[in-house]
């Protein structure tokens, strides 16, 4: 009995317009100067008291953050406000990196 290899083709192999799910990584993995978007659901791993505090400091729905200094504390900027986050909190905040704009 002969077995033939079957090649499966998908539209995404040929079309760059096919959207892929955004990659979410811990905030602590971003490098200095890197920007990312935080979604409220990404804060679900934090206790409610920490979520409320971050919300009061500007970390709301679909906010964009920029890493000023990675490490401990992880210093991020939201609008004109800078926050220092302990590593254990920065590791639990999932973000979607913002890709650099192409010239």
Beta strands, then each sheet from edge to edge (+ up, - down):
strand 1: 24-26
strand 2: 35-38
strand 3: 63-69
strand 4: 74-78
strand 5: 81-85
strand 6: 94-97
sheet 1: 1+ 6- 2+ 3- 4+ 5-
end
